[in-house]
Amino acid sequence: MWDVWTFPLAIVILVIAFIGWKAIKNWNQMNVALEERDSGVSEVVEDHPFTANPILWVIGVAALFILFVIFFYWASSK
């Protein structure tokens, strides 16, 4: 009834959902400036522009899971 990849895939889905939830939570906390000039870039994004991007985190988690599946089948075929 349950496939071998059901629980690992569920864990990956939960991690991706958590990343999305944190990104939306942080996005809702940003203040919208109604001035003529936009507000400056935050220090965290300025220091680490790629680590603050949730899309890259989701791609990384999915890529690690895919690589794990490929490695598992490669190792089990030998």
HUTA-V148955 format. One record per helix or strand of 3 or more residues. SS is the DSSP state (A for helix, B for strand). FROM is the first residue (numbers start at 1). LEN is the number of residues. If there is no record, write none. Layout:
ss=SS from=FROM len=LEN
ss=SS from=FROM len=LEN
This chain:
ss=A from=6 len=24
ss=A from=43 len=5
ss=A from=54 len=24
